[in-house]
Amino acid sequence: MCFSFVSIDVGLYITPALSFIPCSSITFVLCVLSPVRPQICLVNPERRSSLRVLGVSGLLDYSKSLKMSAGIIYEESVSYVDENLMKPLSVKQEEIIKDETLDFQENQKEPESSKLSHGTVQKNEYYSDIMVHSEFTNSVSCGSELPRTHTAHIETKTFQCPESAECLHTNSSLGNYRRVHVGDQMFACSKCGKCFRTKGKLTVHERNHTVEKPFVCSECDKCFKSNGELTSHERIHTGEKLFACSECEKCFGTNFNLTVHERIHTEEKPFACSECGKCFITMSKLTEHERIHTGETPYACSECEKCFRRKDELIKHKRIHTGEKPYACSECEKCFITKDKLTAHERIHTGEKPYACSECEKCFKTKGELTAHERIHTGEKPYACSECEKCFRTKGELTAHERIHTGEKPFACSECGKCFISKGKLTIHERIHTGQKPFVCSECGKCFRSNVALSIHERTHTGEKPFECYECGKCFISKGNLTEHERIHTGETPYACSECGKCFRTKGELTAHERIHTGEKPFACSECEKCFILKSYLTKHERIHTGEKRFACSECEKCFRTKGELTIHERIHTGEKPFACSECEKCFRTKCKLTVHERHHTGEKPFACSECEKCFRTKCELTAHERIHTGQKPFECYECGKCFISKGNLTEHERIHTGEKPFVCSECEKCFRTKGELTAHERIHTGQKPFGCSECKKCFRTKGKLTAHERIHSSIHSH
């Protein structure tokens, strides 16, 4: 049966035997007398201790005396009540009483006691929904007329919501549930106007404004706004995880966390964004997502005033200022500011790559790396630079790029003070000082400082060249090489020397050039201690000592120390001369030869001898000339032992022994040992005489003949 109770001055208390017990301003309810689960639920919890001290028999006697004093006939038909009341409460029932009492305290406001005359019954809107029930009488109600079922078992939910047919244990719970169902929020915050369905939730919310945190953890002294938050927190210390997932058996400290987790298995995402329709498993995730549309960043750093969409982002950011790295790797003891970064790092040790690309099946350690990789297939570049509108696949790439415009280089090397635009570049640079090369090629065992350098190297084994030039179709193993190549077509030289203003296509070329001004030669040979401005120059030089010639010509099988030397040599067979003089349109096989040739037109001789101040167009000419002063002749003929000051002179001499004459005249097919002899011979066919005497203006085909002629004038002048 069902009853409704009210607060009265001298009111009526209805027993299961339908006898009336007068109560003197007692704000409590004795309810649910069941042979299965009898329990006492107090409207006023402060009265619980007095009821327990009074005892069940005392309570009955007290009820009888109240009825007798009111002049009401008392019927002794309470055997069922006696039988059930005299049974002691179990521990579980005591816990239920405690839980319902606490819930009631948080969700109801205590009303003032009504003062009514004897025998008057008044409805109270807070307590009128508190019902009792039993299976052996009809329903009697002074308050709510909501539909309900009839049962004596307490676990049956007896109060039914008319909107959803959901059943609940108590009419009080039904009231709260109906507010959820119909969206009714009765309790409004006086500060921000936010509304809540229960008084308890409002009270907890108001502590956001007052910053009150009355619940303190006895372990770490951390404070919380509600007892529920404290209880959840304490489980961190105890390690207690009461709530287990029925699918994967993973355990959680709170029922809420379990509920959210279960949505992973069910794929339920009940919270949808009204802007883009994207769905989320929690309301908090939706709120964070909506800030992308609104641009709201409510969490500001007190140090640098940078703002964030989420509280956890702010907490992580603050660790940059404090230097706190609370998450340590158990393998190498490296520390991280977030748990996620530690987890990703640990996969380096385990080799785990749980995220696989659906297009190419390449695997990655983190979801973020996979997302960035997938944009290679889709071509998506969602991050655009506000300065130059260049687009990037990741936020990190954009941030690093923007520092090119601002000139900001926030990451400084502790060894040499050199600064970098990204943490990654600094880390790679620091390995120069430490000598660390953690990335090893599985084919040849060669080690590299960065994973990118290893990936590029591996393409030399596979032959893969994924980056193609749209102008000429030439392919490259790296994006950087392609970018440098494209500047040949565009003529772009973005790197300018601050000393002489000369511009270069690549940063490496500029760096090497700047060492000409500074005289820096950081790369030293371990054999002869000769120093070089570039690592590649040192590598080439070292092959002189080792005799290594890795690059062989496919036509004549001649071998060379460098790829560049082989490429130049192959142009002899193909006849290719890609470098043309803008003045006379003469073409050359190498850029270097064109540069030297252009100095004929300009008259530039930038290399001066320190002994006699004679100037030369090329460094090689100067070096050969300086050996005249020093007497050094380092190049010896293996046939006759004769020595020469230059490698070229030795080569020409060796052709005397071999009889080789590789230079053929295109007119008469006469052959010559040297290029100079062929050039002089061709002037017979062309009639060209480029060497003129300054005295008599007579012209000659060769410099030697002019020199011999000038001696005639000098001998005449001497006489």
C-alpha positions in Angstrom: 0.0 0.0 0.0 1.1 3.6 -0.5 1.0 6.5 2.0 1.9 10.2 1.9 3.1 12.0 5.0 3.2 15.7 5.9 4.7 17.8 8.6 2.0 18.7 11.2 1.6 20.3 14.6 -0.7 17.7 16.0 -1.2 15.6 12.9 -2.1 12.1 11.9 0.3 9.1 11.3 -1.2 6.3 9.3 -0.2 2.8 10.2 -0.5 -0.3 8.0 -3.5 -1.3 10.1 -5.2 2.1 9.2 -5.0 3.3 12.8 -4.2 7.0 13.3 -1.3 8.0 15.4 -1.1 11.7 16.5 2.4 13.2 16.1 3.7 16.3 17.8 5.6 18.4 15.2 7.7 15.3 14.3 9.3 15.8 10.9 10.1 12.1 10.1 8.6 9.2 8.2 8.5 5.6 9.0 8.1 3.7 5.7 8.3 0.5 3.7 7.5 -2.2 6.2 8.4 -5.3 4.2 9.0 -8.9 5.2 11.9 -8.9 2.7 13.7 -5.6 3.2 12.2 -3.5 6.1 14.0 -0.2 6.5 13.6 3.3 8.0 13.9 6.3 5.8 14.1 9.6 7.7 12.9 12.9 6.2 14.8 14.6 9.0 18.1 12.7 9.4 18.9 14.4 12.7 16.1 12.3 14.3 17.6 9.0 13.3 19.8 8.6 16.3 16.9 9.2 18.7 14.8 6.6 16.9 17.5 4.0 17.1 18.0 4.7 20.8 14.3 4.5 21.4 14.1 1.1 19.8 11.2 -0.5 17.9 9.1 -1.5 20.9 9.6 1.9 22.5 8.5 3.5 19.2 5.3 1.5 19.2 4.5 2.4 22.9 5.2 6.0 22.1 2.9 5.9 19.2 0.1 4.3 21.3 0.4 7.0 23.9 0.2 9.7 21.4 -3.0 8.2 19.9 -4.6 7.7 23.3 -3.9 11.3 24.4 -5.6 12.5 21.2 -8.7 10.7 22.2 -8.6 8.4 19.2 -9.6 4.7 19.5 -6.5 2.4 19.1 -6.9 -0.9 17.4 -4.6 -3.7 18.3 -4.3 -4.9 14.7 -0.5 -4.3 14.3 0.8 -7.9 14.4 2.2 -7.5 11.0 3.9 -4.3 11.9 5.3 -5.8 15.1 6.5 -8.8 13.3 8.5 -6.7 10.8 9.6 -3.9 13.0 11.1 -6.2 15.6 13.5 -7.7 13.0 17.0 -6.0 13.2 18.3 -4.1 10.2 21.0 -5.7 8.2 24.3 -3.9 7.3 23.2 -3.5 3.7 19.9 -2.0 4.9 21.8 0.5 7.1 23.9 1.5 4.1 20.7 2.0 2.0 19.3 4.2 4.8 22.6 6.2 4.9 22.7 6.6 1.1 19.1 7.7 0.8 19.5 10.1 3.7 22.6 11.8 2.2 20.9 11.9 -1.2 17.9 13.5 0.4 20.1 16.1 2.2 21.7 17.1 -1.1 18.5 17.2 -3.1 15.9 18.7 -0.8 15.5 22.0 1.1 14.4 21.6 4.8 11.0 23.4 5.2 10.0 25.3 8.2 7.5 23.4 10.5 4.0 24.3 9.8 1.9 25.4 12.7 -1.6 24.1 12.3 -4.5 23.4 14.6 -5.3 19.9 16.0 -6.4 17.4 13.4 -5.5 19.6 10.3 -3.5 18.1 7.5 -1.4 20.3 5.2 0.3 19.3 1.9 4.0 20.2 1.8 5.4 20.4 -1.7 8.8 19.0 -0.7 7.5 16.1 1.3 4.2 15.3 -0.3 6.0 13.0 -2.8 7.4 10.7 -0.1 5.4 7.5 -0.3 5.2 4.1 1.5 3.7 0.9 0.1 2.6 -2.6 1.0 1.1 -5.5 -0.9 -1.9 -6.2 1.3 -3.9 -2.9 1.3 -5.2 -0.5 -1.3 -3.3 2.8 -2.0 -4.0 5.7 0.3 -2.6 9.0 -0.8 -2.8 12.6 0.6 -0.3 14.0 -1.9 0.8 12.9 -5.3 -1.7 11.1 -7.6 1.1 9.7 -9.8 0.6 6.1 -11.1 2.4 3.4 -9.1 2.5 -0.4 -8.8 1.9 -2.5 -5.7 4.5 -4.8 -4.3 6.2 -5.5 -1.0 9.7 -6.1 -2.4 11.9 -3.1 -1.9 14.1 -3.7 -5.0 11.1 -3.4 -7.3 10.9 0.2 -8.7 7.3 1.2 -7.8 6.9 4.8 -9.0 6.4 5.1 -12.7 7.1 8.2 -14.8 4.1 9.0 -17.1 6.4 10.4 -19.8 8.8 7.5 -20.2 7.3 4.6 -18.2 10.5 4.4 -16.1 10.1 3.1 -12.6 11.9 4.3 -9.5 12.2 3.3 -5.8 10.8 6.5 -4.3 8.5 9.3 -5.4 11.4 11.7 -4.4 13.6 9.9 -7.0 10.7 10.1 -9.4 10.5 13.9 -9.0 14.2 14.3 -9.8 13.9 11.8 -12.7 11.0 13.7 -14.2 13.0 16.9 -14.1 15.6 15.1 -16.2 13.0 13.7 -18.6 11.1 17.0 -19.1 14.1 19.2 -18.9 12.8 21.0 -15.8 15.6 22.7 -13.8 14.2 24.2 -10.7 17.3 25.6 -8.9 19.1 28.6 -10.5 22.5 30.0 -9.6 22.3 33.6 -8.4 25.7 34.4 -9.8 25.6 33.1 -13.4 21.9 32.0 -13.8 22.8 28.4 -14.6 20.0 26.0 -13.6 20.1 22.6 -11.9 17.6 19.8 -11.2 18.5 19.4 -7.6 19.5 21.7 -4.7 22.6 19.5 -4.1 23.9 20.1 -7.6 23.4 23.8 -7.2 25.2 23.9 -3.9 28.2 22.1 -5.5 28.1 24.5 -8.5 28.0 27.6 -6.2 31.4 26.6 -4.8 32.9 27.3 -8.3 32.1 31.0 -7.6 33.1 31.0 -4.0 36.2 28.8 -4.6 35.1 26.8 -1.6 36.6 23.3 -1.3 35.5 21.9 2.0 36.4 18.3 1.4 40.1 17.6 2.1 42.0 14.4 1.3 43.7 13.0 4.4 46.6 11.7 2.2 47.7 14.6 0.1 45.6 17.5 1.5 44.1 18.2 -1.9 40.7 19.8 -1.6 37.4 19.2 -3.5 34.1 20.9 -3.9 32.0 17.8 -3.2 32.2 14.6 -1.2 31.8 12.6 -4.3 34.9 14.1 -5.9 36.9 13.4 -2.7 35.7 9.8 -2.7 36.8 9.3 -6.3 40.1 11.0 -5.6 40.8 8.8 -2.5 40.6 5.8 -4.8 43.8 7.0 -6.5 45.6 6.5 -3.2 44.0 3.2 -2.3 44.1 1.9 -5.9 40.5 0.8 -5.5 38.6 0.4 -8.8 35.1 -0.8 -8.0 33.6 -0.6 -11.4 34.5 -3.2 -14.0 33.7 -3.3 -17.7 31.7 -6.4 -18.6 33.3 -6.4 -22.1 37.0 -6.1 -21.4 37.1 -6.3 -17.6 38.9 -2.9 -17.3 38.3 -1.3 -14.0 37.5 2.2 -13.0 37.3 4.3 -9.9 33.9 5.8 -10.6 30.7 4.6 -12.2 30.7 7.6 -14.5 34.1 6.7 -16.0 32.9 3.1 -16.5 29.8 4.4 -18.3 31.9 6.6 -20.6 34.2 3.7 -21.3 31.4 1.3 -22.2 30.4 3.7 -25.0 33.7 2.7 -26.7 32.3 -0.8 -27.0 28.8 0.2 -27.9 30.1 3.0 -30.1 27.4 5.2 -28.6 28.0 9.0 -29.0 25.0 10.7 -27.6 26.3 14.3 -27.7 26.1 15.9 -31.1 27.6 19.3 -32.2 24.9 21.6 -33.5 27.4 23.3 -35.9 29.0 20.3 -37.7 27.1 17.3 -36.4 30.1 15.6 -35.0 29.3 13.3 -32.1 31.0 12.7 -28.8 30.8 10.2 -25.9 30.7 12.8 -23.2 29.1 16.2 -22.7 32.5 17.6 -21.7 34.1 16.5 -25.0 31.3 18.2 -26.9 31.7 21.4 -24.9 35.5 21.4 -25.7 34.7 20.8 -29.3 32.2 23.6 -29.5 35.0 26.0 -28.5 36.6 25.3 -31.9 33.5 26.9 -33.5 33.2 29.8 -31.0 36.9 30.4 -30.6 36.5 30.5 -26.9 39.7 29.9 -24.9 38.7 30.3 -21.2 41.8 29.0 -19.6 44.7 31.5 -19.4 48.2 30.9 -18.3 49.2 33.3 -15.4 52.8 33.3 -16.7 52.6 34.2 -20.4 48.8 34.8 -20.7 48.5 32.2 -23.4 44.9 30.8 -23.6 43.6 27.3 -24.0 40.3 25.6 -24.8 40.7 22.9 -22.1 41.8 22.9 -18.5 44.2 20.0 -19.1 45.9 21.8 -21.9 46.6 24.7 -19.5 48.0 22.3 -16.9 50.3 20.7 -19.4 51.4 24.1 -20.6 52.2 25.4 -17.1 54.7 22.5 -16.8 56.8 24.3 -19.5 57.2 27.2 -17.1 57.8 25.1 -14.0 59.9 22.5 -15.7 57.8 19.7 -14.1 58.0 16.4 -15.8 56.1 14.0 -13.6 56.0 11.0 -16.0 59.3 8.9 -16.1 60.2 6.1 -18.4 61.0 2.9 -16.5 63.5 1.9 -19.2 65.7 5.0 -19.7 64.3 7.3 -17.0 63.5 10.0 -19.5 60.8 12.3 -18.1 57.7 13.8 -19.8 55.2 16.4 -19.0 52.2 14.3 -20.0 51.2 10.6 -19.7 50.4 10.5 -23.4 54.0 11.5 -24.3 55.4 8.9 -22.0 53.1 6.2 -23.5 54.3 7.2 -27.0 57.9 7.2 -25.9 57.6 3.7 -24.3 56.7 2.4 -27.7 60.2 3.2 -28.9 61.4 0.6 -26.4 58.7 -2.0 -27.1 58.6 -1.3 -30.9 54.8 -1.2 -30.7 53.1 0.7 -33.6 49.4 0.2 -33.0 48.1 2.7 -35.5 48.0 1.4 -39.2 47.3 3.4 -42.3 44.4 1.9 -44.2 45.9 3.0 -47.5 49.5 1.8 -47.4 49.4 -0.2 -44.1 52.3 1.8 -42.7 52.2 1.8 -38.9 52.7 4.5 -36.3 53.3 4.9 -32.6 50.6 7.6 -32.1 47.2 8.5 -33.4 48.5 12.0 -34.3 51.3 10.6 -36.4 48.8 8.4 -38.3 46.4 11.4 -38.8 49.3 13.5 -40.2 50.4 10.6 -42.5 46.9 10.1 -43.9 46.9 13.6 -45.1 49.7 12.6 -47.5 47.2 10.3 -49.2 44.3 12.8 -49.1 46.5 15.9 -49.9 44.8 17.7 -47.0 46.7 20.6 -45.6 44.4 22.3 -43.1 46.8 24.7 -41.5 47.5 27.9 -43.5 50.1 30.6 -42.8 48.5 34.0 -42.3 51.5 35.7 -43.8 52.2 33.8 -47.0 49.2 31.5 -47.1 51.4 28.4 -47.4 49.6 25.3 -46.1 50.8 22.5 -43.9 49.6 19.1 -42.8 50.2 19.6 -39.0 49.9 22.4 -36.6 53.5 21.9 -35.5 54.8 22.4 -39.1 52.8 25.6 -39.3 54.1 26.9 -36.0 57.7 26.2 -37.0 57.1 27.9 -40.4 55.6 31.0 -38.8 58.9 31.5 -36.9 60.6 32.0 -40.3 58.5 35.2 -40.7 58.9 36.3 -37.0 62.6 35.3 -36.8 61.9 33.6 -33.5 64.2 30.8 -32.5 63.1 29.8 -29.0 65.2 26.6 -28.7 68.8 27.3 -27.8 71.7 24.7 -27.6 73.2 24.6 -24.2 76.6 23.7 -25.7 77.2 26.3 -28.4 74.2 28.7 -28.0 72.9 28.1 -31.5 69.2 28.6 -31.7 66.5 26.7 -33.6 62.9 27.2 -34.6 61.7 23.8 -33.3 62.5 21.5 -30.5 63.0 18.7 -33.0 65.8 20.6 -34.8 67.5 21.3 -31.5 67.4 17.7 -30.5 69.0 16.6 -33.8 71.6 19.4 -33.5 72.5 18.3 -29.9 73.5 14.9 -31.3 76.4 16.6 -33.1 77.9 17.4 -29.7 77.0 14.0 -28.1 77.9 12.0 -31.2 74.7 10.1 -30.8 73.3 8.4 -33.9 70.4 6.3 -32.8 68.9 5.5 -36.2 70.6 2.5 -37.9 70.1 1.3 -41.4 69.1 -2.4 -41.5 70.9 -2.8 -44.9 74.4 -1.4 -44.3 74.4 -0.6 -40.6 75.1 3.1 -41.2 73.9 5.3 -38.4 72.1 8.7 -38.5 71.2 11.4 -36.1 67.5 11.7 -37.3 64.8 9.3 -38.5 64.3 11.6 -41.5 68.0 11.2 -42.5 67.6 7.4 -42.2 64.5 7.3 -44.3 66.2 9.3 -47.1 69.3 7.0 -46.9 67.2 3.8 -47.1 65.9 5.1 -50.5 69.5 4.7 -51.9 69.1 1.0 -51.3 65.5 0.7 -52.6 66.1 3.1 -55.5 62.9 5.0 -54.5 62.7 8.6 -55.7 59.2 9.7 -54.8 59.6 13.5 -55.4 59.3 14.5 -59.1 60.0 17.8 -60.7 57.0 19.1 -62.6 59.2 21.0 -65.0 61.7 18.4 -66.2 60.4 15.2 -64.7 63.6 14.5 -62.7 63.0 12.6 -59.5 64.7 12.9 -56.1 64.9 10.9 -52.9 63.9 13.9 -50.6 61.6 16.9 -50.7 64.6 19.1 -49.8 66.5 18.0 -52.9 63.5 18.6 -55.1 63.0 22.1 -53.7 66.7 23.0 -54.3 66.4 21.6 -57.8 63.3 23.6 -58.6 65.2 26.8 -57.9 67.3 26.0 -61.0 64.1 26.5 -63.1 62.9 29.5 -61.1 66.3 31.1 -60.6 65.4 31.7 -57.0 68.4 32.3 -54.7 66.8 33.1 -51.3 70.0 32.8 -49.2 72.1 36.0 -49.3 75.6 36.4 -47.8 75.6 39.3 -45.2 79.2 40.1 -46.1 79.3 40.3 -49.9 75.6 40.0 -50.8 76.1 37.0 -53.0 73.0 34.8 -53.1 72.6 31.0 -53.1 70.0 28.4 -53.8 70.5 26.4 -50.6 71.3 27.1 -47.0 74.2 24.7 -47.2 75.8 26.6 -50.0 75.5 29.9 -48.1 77.0 28.3 -45.0 79.9 26.9 -47.0 80.4 30.3 -48.6 80.4 32.2 -45.3 83.3 30.1 -44.2 85.4 31.7 -47.0 84.9 35.0 -45.2 85.5 33.6 -41.7 88.3 31.2 -42.7 86.5 28.5 -40.7 87.4 24.9 -41.8 85.7 22.7 -39.3 86.3 19.3 -41.0 89.8 17.9 -40.6 91.4 14.9 -42.2 92.6 12.3 -39.7 95.4 11.2 -42.0 97.1 14.5 -43.0 95.1 17.0 -40.9 94.1 19.0 -43.9 90.9 21.0 -43.2 87.8 21.6 -45.3 84.8 23.9 -45.1 82.4 21.1 -46.0 81.9 17.6 -44.8 81.5 16.4 -48.4 84.9 17.9 -49.3 86.5 16.0 -46.5 84.8 12.8 -47.6 86.1 13.2 -51.1 89.6 14.0 -49.8 89.7 10.9 -47.6 89.2 8.8 -50.7 92.6 9.9 -51.9 94.1 8.2 -48.9 91.9 5.1 -49.1 92.1 4.9 -52.9 88.3 4.3 -53.0 86.6 5.1 -56.2 83.0 4.0 -55.8 81.4 5.5 -58.9 82.1 3.7 -62.2 81.2 4.9 -65.7 78.8 2.5 -67.5 80.4 3.3 -70.9 84.1 3.0 -70.2 84.2 1.6 -66.7 86.4 4.5 -65.5 86.0 5.0 -61.7 85.6 8.2 -59.8 85.7 9.2 -56.1 82.5 11.2 -56.2 79.1 11.1 -57.9 79.7 14.6 -59.2 82.9 13.6 -61.0 81.1 10.7 -62.6 78.3 12.9 -63.8 80.7 15.3 -65.4 82.6 12.5 -67.0 79.5 11.0 -68.5 78.8 14.2 -70.3 82.0 13.5 -72.4 80.2 10.4 -73.8 76.8 12.1 -74.2 78.2 15.4 -75.4 76.0 17.3 -73.0 77.1 20.8 -72.2 74.2 22.3 -70.1 76.0 25.5 -69.0 76.0 28.3 -71.6 77.8 31.6 -71.5 75.4 34.6 -71.7 78.0 36.7 -73.6 79.3 34.3 -76.4 76.9 31.4 -75.9 79.8 29.0 -75.5 78.7 25.9 -73.6 80.4 23.9 -70.9 80.0 20.6 -69.1 80.3 22.0 -65.6 79.1 25.2 -63.8 82.7 25.7 -62.6 84.1 25.8 -66.1 81.5 28.3 -67.1 82.3 30.5 -64.2 86.0 30.4 -65.1 85.2 31.2 -68.7 83.0 34.2 -67.8 86.1 35.7 -66.1 87.6 36.1 -69.6 84.8 38.5 -70.4 84.9 40.3 -67.1 88.6 40.2 -66.7 88.1 39.1 -63.1 91.1 37.4 -61.5 90.1 36.9 -57.8 93.0 34.7 -56.7 96.2 36.6 -56.0 99.6 35.1 -55.2 100.9 36.3 -51.7 104.5 36.2 -53.0 104.5 38.1 -56.3 100.8 39.4 -56.2 100.2 37.8 -59.6 96.4 37.2 -60.1 94.6 34.2 -61.5 91.2 33.3 -62.6 91.0 30.0 -60.7 92.1 28.6 -57.4 93.8 25.7 -59.2 95.9 28.1 -61.3 97.0 30.0 -58.2 97.9 26.7 -56.4 100.0 25.5 -59.4 101.7 29.0 -59.5 102.6 29.0 -55.8 104.5 25.8 -56.3 106.9 27.7 -58.6 107.9 29.8 -55.5 108.0 26.8 -53.2 109.6 24.4 -55.7 107.0 21.8 -54.8 106.2 19.2 -57.5 103.9 16.7 -55.9 102.8 14.8 -59.0 105.4 12.1 -60.2 105.3 10.1 -63.4 105.5 6.3 -62.6 107.2 5.7 -66.0 110.2 8.1 -65.9 110.0 9.7 -62.4 109.6 13.2 -63.7 107.6 15.5 -61.3 105.1 18.2 -62.1 103.4 21.0 -60.2 99.9 20.1 -61.3 97.9 16.9 -61.9 96.9 18.2 -65.3 100.6 18.6 -66.4 101.3 15.0 -65.2 98.3 13.7 -67.1 99.4 15.4 -70.3 103.0 14.0 -69.8 101.8 10.5 -69.3 100.2 10.6 -72.7 103.7 10.8 -74.2 104.4 7.3 -72.7 101.0 5.9 -73.6 100.8 7.6 -77.1 97.2 8.6 -76.2 95.8 11.5 -78.2 92.2 11.9 -77.1 91.4 15.3 -78.6 90.3 15.1 -82.3 89.8 17.9 -84.7 86.3 17.9 -86.2 87.6 19.4 -89.5 90.6 17.2 -90.4 90.4 14.5 -87.6 94.0 15.2 -86.5 94.5 14.1 -82.9 96.3 15.8 -80.0 97.4 15.0 -76.5 96.0 18.1 -74.9 92.9 20.3 -75.2 95.2 23.3 -75.6 96.9 21.8 -78.6 93.6 21.0 -80.3 92.3 24.6 -79.6 95.4 26.1 -81.2 95.1 23.8 -84.2 91.4 24.6 -84.8 92.4 28.3 -85.2 94.1 27.2 -88.4 90.7 26.2 -89.8 88.9 29.3 -88.4 91.7 31.8 -89.0 91.3 33.1 -85.5 94.3 34.9 -84.0 93.2 36.1 -80.6 96.6 37.1 -79.2 97.6 40.6 -80.4 101.0 42.4 -79.9 100.7 45.6 -78.0 103.6 47.2 -80.0 102.9 46.4 -83.6 99.3 45.0 -83.4 100.4 41.7 -85.1 98.2 38.8 -84.1 98.9 35.2 -83.3 97.0 31.9 -82.8 98.7 31.0 -79.5 100.0 32.7 -76.4 103.4 31.1 -76.9 103.9 32.6 -80.3 102.9 36.0 -79.1 105.4 35.7 -76.2 108.2 34.8 -78.7 107.3 37.7 -80.9 107.3 40.2 -78.0 110.9 39.2 -77.3 111.9 40.7 -80.7 110.6 44.1 -79.5 112.3 43.8 -76.2 115.7 42.9 -77.8 115.4 45.9 -80.2 114.7 48.2 -77.2 117.6 46.9 -75.3 120.0 47.7 -78.2 
